Amino acid sequence: MKFNLGIDRENYRISFTLEGKRKLFFPGTSDELTAKNILRKMEYDWDQGSV
């Protein structure tokens, strides 16, 4: 699964496709480093099968 980081109205969002549907996750931060860390954690959890 590929996760993408984007920005919407000064807040970051993480998008991905699950079961053929595009999903958006808004971590509630305008800090790029925090958003990237959340994205990396989501990627790691997905790769490990934790979700």
C-alpha positions in Angstrom: 0.0 0.0 0.0 1.2 3.5 -0.8 0.6 6.3 1.6 0.8 9.9 0.3 1.3 13.1 2.3 -0.5 16.2 1.2 -1.6 19.5 2.6 -5.1 20.9 2.8 -5.9 24.4 4.3 -2.5 24.5 6.1 -3.1 21.0 7.7 -1.5 17.8 6.5 -3.4 14.8 5.3 -2.4 11.3 4.5 -4.2 9.5 1.6 -4.2 5.9 0.6 -6.4 3.4 -1.3 -8.0 0.6 0.6 -10.3 -2.0 -1.0 -10.4 0.2 -4.2 -11.5 3.3 -2.3 -9.5 6.4 -1.7 -9.2 7.2 2.0 -8.1 10.4 3.7 -6.7 10.6 7.2 -6.2 14.0 8.8 -3.8 13.8 11.7 -4.7 17.3 12.9 -1.2 18.9 12.5 0.3 21.6 10.5 3.8 20.5 11.4 5.5 18.6 8.5 7.8 16.6 10.7 5.0 15.3 12.8 2.9 14.4 9.8 5.8 12.5 8.2 6.4 10.6 11.4 2.7 9.6 11.5 2.9 8.5 7.8 6.0 6.4 8.5 4.3 4.8 11.4 1.3 4.0 9.3 3.5 2.5 6.6 5.5 0.4 9.1 2.3 -0.9 10.7 0.9 -1.8 7.3 4.1 -3.6 6.3 4.2 -5.5 9.6 0.5 -6.6 9.3 -0.5 -4.7 12.5 -3.6 -3.3 10.9 
